[in-house]
Amino acid sequence: MEELKNGRYVYFHEHIGEGRTSKVFKGFDTATKREIAIKRMIKSEEANKESNIMKKIPKHPFLCEYIDFYENQLYAFIIMGYLNGERLGFYKFGNIYPLNKAIEITMNILDGIEPFHEAGMLHCDLSPHNILLSKDQKSIQIIDFGCTVQKDKNGKFNGKPMIGTLGFYPPEQKMKGKSSLDDSTDLYSIACIFLYLINGKAPFFINKTCNQISNPALKSIVKKATSYKKSDRYQSANEMKEAISSLRR
């Protein structure tokens, strides 16, 4: 067991998640008597950037909660809220969910990303790897904000995020700043997650994947959300939620 901040936080040696330059551990906040997650990062600059973004994240049950930040000579640590669950999936393949369950999970992701967008931020790496699903499958949590970009004073997203996860990022992210980003950038990725949930695999060939859907209403929704032109997509999380909710009727 390791201690941080003079024993305020403790965490266990076995990690519960791993990224390119980080590991996530389950821990405990001795002051508030609650379980926490602790992200241990090698690169201080990346850790500071993600920590500063997380401080601005609105309070929402589907968004990972920021608690604290700490650095020592070896690592930087982001202390976060803990959800008892596991990642929605890993890269190429995952579980196939019934349509109603896939709709519920997708709606939860949209519920979480809506206040995030309203706060002037884009996640830019929404994929099954960055969505936690609770053990009882009733709740989700959006995690990992290392690729997030923010609006400038003119209301434009001018950042150049890392490309994201292959099979889930829209074409404008591949252009590395040569094409503007907007809310539909994240909505494209959420539509890809929706396809992943109903097919059990990443939609690497988006047009082919959409055209294989037999349900006309479902096909229309995912094709619109994954249009090449941003202006042809849903322009807000609420608009996309309304479309997906119609599948329940």
KOLDREN-500467 format. One line per field, with one value per atom (N, C-alpha, C): residue number from 1; x negated, y negated, z negated; residue in one letter. Coordinates in steps of 0.2 Angstrom, whole numbers. Each point is the difference from the previous one (the first is absolute). Example, Ala and Ser with C-alpha at 12.3 -4.5 7.8 and 13.67 -1.06 7.14 Angstrom:
2
pos (1:1:1:2:2:2)
px (-66:4:-4:2:-4:4)
py (28:-6:-6:-5:-6:-5)
pz (-39:0:0:4:-1:-3)
code (A:A:A:S:S:S)
***
This chain:
249
pos (1:1:1:2:2:2:3:3:3:4:4:4:5:5:5:6:6:6:7:7:7:8:8:8:9:9:9:10:10:10:11:11:11:12:12:12:13:13:13:14:14:14:15:15:15:16:16:16:17:17:17:18:18:18:19:19:19:20:20:20:21:21:21:22:22:22:23:23:23:24:24:24:25:25:25:26:26:26:27:27:27:28:28:28:29:29:29:30:30:30:31:31:31:32:32:32:33:33:33:34:34:34:35:35:35:36:36:36:37:37:37:38:38:38:39:39:39:40:40:40:41:41:41:42:42:42:43:43:43:44:44:44:45:45:45:46:46:46:47:47:47:48:48:48:49:49:49:50:50:50:51:51:51:52:52:52:53:53:53:54:54:54:55:55:55:56:56:56:57:57:57:58:58:58:59:59:59:60:60:60:61:61:61:62:62:62:63:63:63:64:64:64:65:65:65:66:66:66:67:67:67:68:68:68:69:69:69:70:70:70:71:71:71:72:72:72:73:73:73:74:74:74:75:75:75:76:76:76:77:77:77:78:78:78:79:79:79:80:80:80:81:81:81:82:82:82:83:83:83:84:84:84:85:85:85:86:86:86:87:87:87:88:88:88:89:89:89:90:90:90:91:91:91:92:92:92:93:93:93:94:94:94:95:95:95:96:96:96:97:97:97:98:98:98:99:99:99:100:100:100:101:101:101:102:102:102:103:103:103:104:104:104:105:105:105:106:106:106:107:107:107:108:108:108:109:109:109:110:110:110:111:111:111:112:112:112:113:113:113:114:114:114:115:115:115:116:116:116:117:117:117:118:118:118:119:119:119:120:120:120:121:121:121:122:122:122:123:123:123:124:124:124:125:125:125:126:126:126:127:127:127:128:128:128:129:129:129:130:130:130:131:131:131:132:132:132:133:133:133:134:134:134:135:135:135:136:136:136:137:137:137:138:138:138:139:139:139:140:140:140:141:141:141:142:142:142:143:143:143:144:144:144:145:145:145:146:146:146:147:147:147:148:148:148:149:149:149:150:150:150:151:151:151:152:152:152:153:153:153:154:154:154:155:155:155:156:156:156:157:157:157:158:158:158:159:159:159:160:160:160:161:161:161:162:162:162:163:163:163:164:164:164:165:165:165:166:166:166:167:167:167:168:168:168:169:169:169:170:170:170:171:171:171:172:172:172:173:173:173:174:174:174:175:175:175:176:176:176:177:177:177:178:178:178:179:179:179:180:180:180:181:181:181:182:182:182:183:183:183:184:184:184:185:185:185:186:186:186:187:187:187:188:188:188:189:189:189:190:190:190:191:191:191:192:192:192:193:193:193:194:194:194:195:195:195:196:196:196:197:197:197:198:198:198:199:199:199:200:200:200:201:201:201:202:202:202:203:203:203:204:204:204:205:205:205:206:206:206:207:207:207:208:208:208:209:209:209:210:210:210:211:211:211:212:212:212:213:213:213:214:214:214:215:215:215:216:216:216:217:217:217:218:218:218:219:219:219:220:220:220:221:221:221:222:222:222:223:223:223:224:224:224:225:225:225:226:226:226:227:227:227:228:228:228:229:229:229:230:230:230:231:231:231:232:232:232:233:233:233:234:234:234:235:235:235:236:236:236:237:237:237:238:238:238:239:239:239:240:240:240:241:241:241:242:242:242:243:243:243:244:244:244:245:245:245:246:246:246:247:247:247:248:248:248:249:249:249)
px (-4:4:-4:2:-4:4:-3:3:-2:5:-1:2:-3:2:1:-6:0:5:2:5:7:1:7:3:-4:2:-4:3:-4:2:-4:2:-4:3:-3:-4:-5:-5:3:5:2:5:-2:4:6:5:6:1:-4:0:-7:-1:-6:0:-3:-1:-7:0:-7:-5:1:-5:3:4:3:3:1:3:6:5:5:1:0:1:6:3:5:-3:3:-2:5:-2:5:-2:5:-1:1:-5:1:4:0:4:7:2:7:3:-4:2:3:-3:3:-5:3:-5:-1:-6:-2:-4:-1:-5:-6:-6:-6:-4:0:-4:-7:-5:-7:-3:-3:-2:-8:-3:-7:-2:4:-2:4:-4:3:4:-2:3:7:1:6:5:-3:4:3:-4:2:6:-1:5:6:0:6:4:-5:3:4:-3:3:6:1:6:5:-2:5:3:-4:3:6:0:6:6:-1:5:6:6:6:2:3:2:5:-1:5:-1:5:-1:-4:1:-3:-7:-3:-6:-5:-6:-5:-1:1:-1:-7:-2:-7:0:-5:0:-7:-5:-7:-5:-6:-6:-6:-5:-6:-6:-6:-6:-5:-5:-6:-5:-6:-6:1:4:0:6:6:7:4:5:6:6:4:6:6:5:7:5:3:4:7:4:6:6:6:5:0:2:0:7:0:6:-2:4:-1:2:-4:2:-7:1:-5:1:-5:0:6:3:5:-2:-6:-3:-7:-4:-7:-1:-1:-2:4:-2:3:6:1:5:3:7:3:6:4:7:5:4:6:6:3:6:6:6:6:1:4:1:3:4:3:-6:-4:-6:-5:-1:-5:3:6:3:0:1:-1:-7:-5:-7:-2:2:-1:3:6:4:-4:-2:-4:-6:-4:-6:2:5:3:2:3:2:-6:-6:-6:-4:0:-4:4:6:4:-2:-1:-2:-8:-3:-8:0:4:0:2:5:3:-5:-5:-6:-5:1:-5:-6:1:-5:2:-5:1:-4:2:-4:-5:2:-4:-4:3:-3:6:6:5:0:-1:0:1:2:2:-6:-6:-5:0:3:1:7:4:6:0:2:0:8:1:7:0:5:0:2:-2:1:7:5:7:3:-5:2:5:1:5:-3:-7:-3:-6:-2:-6:-4:-7:-4:-5:0:-4:-7:-5:-7:-5:-6:-6:1:-3:1:-6:-5:-6:0:5:0:5:3:5:-2:4:-2:6:-2:5:1:6:2:-5:-2:-3:5:-3:5:4:-1:4:5:0:5:-2:-7:-2:-5:0:-4:-6:-6:-6:-5:1:-5:-1:-6:-2:0:5:0:-4:-2:-3:6:-1:5:6:-2:5:0:5:0:2:-4:2:7:4:7:5:-2:5:-1:-5:-1:3:2:3:-6:2:-5:-4:3:-3:-5:0:-5:-7:1:-6:-4:4:-4:-4:0:-5:0:6:1:1:0:2:7:4:7:3:5:2:4:1:3:7:5:6:3:6:3:1:1:2:-6:-6:-6:0:3:1:6:5:6:-1:-5:-2:-3:-4:-3:5:5:5:4:1:4:-4:-7:-4:0:1:0:7:5:7:-1:-3:-1:-4:-5:-4:4:5:4:5:2:5:-3:-7:-3:-6:-2:-6:-6:-1:-7:0:-6:-1:2:3:2:-5:-5:-6:2:5:3:7:1:6:6:-1:5:3:-5:2:3:-2:3:8:0:7:5:-3:5:2:-4:2:6:2:5:7:4:6:6:-1:5:0:5:-1:-1:4:-1:-7:-2:-7:-5:1:-5:0:5:1:-4:1:-3:-7:-3:-7:-4:4:-3:0:5:0:-6:0:-5:-7:-1:-7:-1:4:-1:-7:-3:-7:0:5:1:3:-3:2:7:1:7:6:-2:6:1:-4:1:5:1:4:-5:3:-4:0:3:0:2:-3:2:7:4:7:4:-2:3:-1:-6:-2:4:1:4:7:3:7:1:-5:0:0:-5:-1:6:3:5:6:1:5:0:-6:-1:4:1:4:7:3:7:2)
py (6:-6:-6:-5:-6:-6:-5:-6:-6:-5:-6:-6:-6:-5:1:3:2:4:5:5:-2:-6:-2:6:2:4:7:5:7:3:4:4:7:5:7:1:4:1:3:4:3:-5:-2:-5:3:-5:2:-2:-4:-3:-2:-1:-2:-4:-5:-4:0:-5:0:-2:-5:-3:0:5:-1:7:1:5:-2:3:-2:5:-2:4:-1:5:-1:-2:-6:-2:-2:-4:-1:-7:-5:-6:0:0:1:-6:-6:-5:0:2:1:7:5:7:2:-1:2:3:5:3:-5:0:-5:4:-3:2:-4:2:-4:1:-5:1:-2:4:-1:-1:-6:-2:-1:2:-1:-7:-3:-7:-5:-4:-6:-4:-2:-5:3:6:3:0:2:0:-6:-6:-6:-3:2:-2:3:7:4:-2:-2:-2:-6:-5:-7:1:4:1:3:5:4:-5:-5:-5:-4:0:-4:5:6:5:-1:-1:-1:6:-1:6:4:6:4:8:4:7:4:-3:4:-3:-5:-3:2:2:1:-6:1:-5:-2:-6:-2:-2:3:-1:-4:2:-3:1:-3:1:0:4:0:2:-3:2:2:5:1:0:2:0:5:5:6:-1:-2:1:-6:-1:-4:4:-2:4:-4:2:-3:5:-3:3:-1:5:0:4:-1:4:7:5:7:3:4:3:8:4:7:3:1:3:1:0:1:-3:0:-4:4:-5:3:5:-1:5:-2:4:-1:0:-6:-1:4:6:3:4:3:5:-1:1:-1:4:-1:4:-3:5:-3:0:-6:-2:0:2:-1:-7:-1:-7:-5:2:-4:-2:5:-1:-5:1:-4:-7:-1:-7:-3:4:-3:-2:4:-2:-6:-1:-5:-7:1:-6:-2:4:-2:-4:3:-4:-7:0:-7:-4:2:-4:-2:4:-3:-5:1:-4:-7:0:-7:-5:0:-5:-1:5:-1:-5:1:-4:-7:-1:-6:-4:3:-3:-2:1:-2:5:6:5:6:3:6:5:6:6:2:1:2:7:4:7:4:-1:5:6:5:7:5:6:5:0:-1:0:-5:-6:-6:-1:6:0:6:-2:5:2:7:2:3:-2:3:7:4:7:2:-4:1:-2:-3:-3:-5:-4:-5:-7:0:-7:0:-5:-1:-6:0:-6:-1:-6:-2:-2:3:-1:-2:-2:-1:-7:-5:-7:-2:4:-2:-3:1:-2:-6:-2:-5:-7:-4:-6:-5:-6:-5:-6:-3:-6:-6:-4:-6:-6:-6:-5:-2:2:-1:6:5:5:6:0:5:5:6:5:0:-3:-1:5:5:4:6:3:5:7:3:6:6:5:6:3:4:2:4:4:4:7:4:7:2:4:2:3:-2:3:-4:-5:-4:-7:-3:-7:-2:-6:-2:-3:-1:-2:-6:-5:-6:0:5:1:2:4:3:-6:-5:-6:-4:1:-3:-8:-2:-8:-3:4:-3:-1:3:0:-2:-4:-2:6:-1:5:-3:4:-3:6:-1:5:6:0:6:4:-2:4:5:-2:6:4:-3:4:5:-1:5:6:-2:6:4:-4:4:4:-2:4:7:-1:6:4:-2:4:4:-4:3:6:-1:6:6:-2:5:4:-3:3:5:-2:5:5:-1:5:3:-2:3:-1:-5:-1:-8:-2:-7:-1:-6:-1:-3:4:-3:-3:4:-3:-2:-7:-2:1:-2:1:7:4:7:3:-2:2:-3:-6:-3:3:2:2:8:3:7:0:-6:0:1:5:1:-5:-2:-5:-7:-2:-6:-6:0:-6:-1:6:0:-1:2:-1:-8:-3:-7:-4:2:-4:1:6:0:-3:1:-3:-8:-3:-7:-2:4:-2:1:4:1:-2:-5:-3:-3:0:-3:-8:-3:-7:-2:-4:-1:-3:-4:-4:5:6:5:4:-1:5:-4:4:-3:-6:-5:-6:-1:4:0:7:1:6:1:-5:0:2:-2:1:8:2:7:5:-2:3:1:-5:0:5:0:5:7:1:7:2:-4:2:2:-2:2:7:3:7:4:-2:3:1:-5:0:5)
pz (0:0:0:4:1:-3:-3:-3:4:1:3:-5:0:-4:-7:-3:-7:-2:4:-2:2:2:2:5:5:5:0:0:1:6:3:5:0:4:0:6:-1:5:7:0:6:4:6:4:3:1:2:7:3:7:2:6:3:6:1:6:3:5:3:-4:-5:-4:-8:-1:-7:-2:-6:-3:-5:-1:-5:-5:-6:-6:-4:-3:-5:-7:-3:-6:-5:-5:-5:-3:-1:-3:-7:-4:-7:-4:4:-3:1:6:1:0:-2:0:6:6:6:4:5:5:5:3:5:5:6:5:0:1:0:7:4:6:-1:1:-1:7:1:7:0:5:0:3:4:3:-4:-3:-4:4:6:4:2:2:2:-6:-6:-6:-2:1:-2:5:6:5:-1:-1:-1:-7:-5:-7:1:4:1:3:5:4:-5:-4:-4:-6:-2:-4:2:7:3:2:-1:2:-5:3:-4:-4:-6:-4:4:1:3:-1:-2:-1:5:7:5:2:-3:1:-6:1:-5:-4:-7:-4:-2:0:-2:-7:-4:-7:-2:3:-3:5:-1:4:-4:1:-4:4:-1:4:-5:1:-3:5:-2:4:6:-1:5:5:-4:4:-2:5:-2:-1:-4:-2:1:3:0:-4:-5:-4:2:1:4:-4:2:-2:2:-3:1:2:6:2:0:-4:0:6:5:7:4:6:5:6:4:7:4:4:4:5:2:5:2:4:1:8:3:7:5:2:6:-2:-5:-1:-7:-1:-7:0:-5:-1:5:2:4:-5:0:-4:4:-4:3:2:5:2:-5:-4:-6:-5:-1:-5:4:6:4:0:1:0:-7:-6:-6:-2:2:-1:4:6:5:-3:-2:-3:-6:-4:-6:2:5:2:3:3:3:-6:-5:-6:-3:0:-4:5:6:4:1:-1:1:-4:-7:-4:1:3:1:6:5:6:-2:-4:-2:-4:-3:-4:5:7:5:1:-1:1:5:3:4:-2:-1:-3:5:6:6:0:-5:0:-3:2:-3:4:-4:3:-6:1:-5:-5:1:-4:-6:2:-4:-3:0:-3:-5:-7:-5:0:-1:-1:-7:-4:-7:0:-5:-1:1:-2:1:7:4:6:0:-5:-1:1:0:0:4:3:3:-2:2:-2:6:2:5:-3:2:-3:6:-3:4:5:-3:4:2:2:2:7:4:7:0:-5:0:2:4:2:-2:-1:-3:5:-1:4:-2:5:-1:-2:-1:-1:5:6:6:1:-4:0:5:2:5:-3:2:-2:4:-3:4:-1:-5:-2:5:-1:5:-4:-2:-4:3:-3:3:3:5:5:-4:-5:-3:1:0:1:6:4:7:0:5:0:-4:-3:-4:1:3:1:7:0:7:4:7:5:-2:-3:-2:-5:-4:-5:3:5:4:3:2:3:-4:-7:-5:1:-1:0:6:6:6:1:-4:1:-7:-1:-6:-4:-6:-4:-3:-1:-4:-4:-3:-4:4:6:4:1:-2:0:-5:-6:-5:1:3:2:5:5:5:-4:-5:-4:-4:-3:-4:5:6:5:1:1:1:-6:-6:-6:0:2:1:5:5:5:-3:-4:-3:-5:-3:-5:3:6:3:5:2:4:-3:-6:-4:3:5:3:2:0:2:8:1:7:4:2:4:7:3:7:-2:-1:-3:5:6:5:1:0:1:-6:-6:-6:-1:2:0:5:6:5:-1:-5:-2:-5:-3:-5:4:-3:3:-2:-6:-3:4:4:3:-4:-6:-4:-3:-2:-3:5:6:5:1:1:1:-5:-6:-6:0:1:0:6:6:6:-1:-3:-1:-5:-5:-5:2:5:2:7:2:7:0:6:1:-1:2:-1:-7:-4:-7:0:5:1:1:2:2:-7:-5:-6:-5:-5:-6:-2:-2:-3:-7:-4:-7:-3:-6:-3:-1:-2:-1:7:5:7:1:-1:1:-5:-6:-5:2:3:2:6:4:6:-2:-5:-2:-5:-4:-4:4:6:5:1:0:1:-5:-6:-5:1:4:1:6)
code (M:M:M:E:E:E:E:E:E:L:L:L:K:K:K:N:N:N:G:G:G:R:R:R:Y:Y:Y:V:V:V:Y:Y:Y:F:F:F:H:H:H:E:E:E:H:H:H:I:I:I:G:G:G:E:E:E:G:G:G:R:R:R:T:T:T:S:S:S:K:K:K:V:V:V:F:F:F:K:K:K:G:G:G:F:F:F:D:D:D:T:T:T:A:A:A:T:T:T:K:K:K:R:R:R:E:E:E:I:I:I:A:A:A:I:I:I:K:K:K:R:R:R:M:M:M:I:I:I:K:K:K:S:S:S:E:E:E:E:E:E:A:A:A:N:N:N:K:K:K:E:E:E:S:S:S:N:N:N:I:I:I:M:M:M:K:K:K:K:K:K:I:I:I:P:P:P:K:K:K:H:H:H:P:P:P:F:F:F:L:L:L:C:C:C:E:E:E:Y:Y:Y:I:I:I:D:D:D:F:F:F:Y:Y:Y:E:E:E:N:N:N:Q:Q:Q:L:L:L:Y:Y:Y:A:A:A:F:F:F:I:I:I:I:I:I:M:M:M:G:G:G:Y:Y:Y:L:L:L:N:N:N:G:G:G:E:E:E:R:R:R:L:L:L:G:G:G:F:F:F:Y:Y:Y:K:K:K:F:F:F:G:G:G:N:N:N:I:I:I:Y:Y:Y:P:P:P:L:L:L:N:N:N:K:K:K:A:A:A:I:I:I:E:E:E:I:I:I:T:T:T:M:M:M:N:N:N:I:I:I:L:L:L:D:D:D:G:G:G:I:I:I:E:E:E:P:P:P:F:F:F:H:H:H:E:E:E:A:A:A:G:G:G:M:M:M:L:L:L:H:H:H:C:C:C:D:D:D:L:L:L:S:S:S:P:P:P:H:H:H:N:N:N:I:I:I:L:L:L:L:L:L:S:S:S:K:K:K:D:D:D:Q:Q:Q:K:K:K:S:S:S:I:I:I:Q:Q:Q:I:I:I:I:I:I:D:D:D:F:F:F:G:G:G:C:C:C:T:T:T:V:V:V:Q:Q:Q:K:K:K:D:D:D:K:K:K:N:N:N:G:G:G:K:K:K:F:F:F:N:N:N:G:G:G:K:K:K:P:P:P:M:M:M:I:I:I:G:G:G:T:T:T:L:L:L:G:G:G:F:F:F:Y:Y:Y:P:P:P:P:P:P:E:E:E:Q:Q:Q:K:K:K:M:M:M:K:K:K:G:G:G:K:K:K:S:S:S:S:S:S:L:L:L:D:D:D:D:D:D:S:S:S:T:T:T:D:D:D:L:L:L:Y:Y:Y:S:S:S:I:I:I:A:A:A:C:C:C:I:I:I:F:F:F:L:L:L:Y:Y:Y:L:L:L:I:I:I:N:N:N:G:G:G:K:K:K:A:A:A:P:P:P:F:F:F:F:F:F:I:I:I:N:N:N:K:K:K:T:T:T:C:C:C:N:N:N:Q:Q:Q:I:I:I:S:S:S:N:N:N:P:P:P:A:A:A:L:L:L:K:K:K:S:S:S:I:I:I:V:V:V:K:K:K:K:K:K:A:A:A:T:T:T:S:S:S:Y:Y:Y:K:K:K:K:K:K:S:S:S:D:D:D:R:R:R:Y:Y:Y:Q:Q:Q:S:S:S:A:A:A:N:N:N:E:E:E:M:M:M:K:K:K:E:E:E:A:A:A:I:I:I:S:S:S:S:S:S:L:L:L:R:R:R:R:R:R)
***
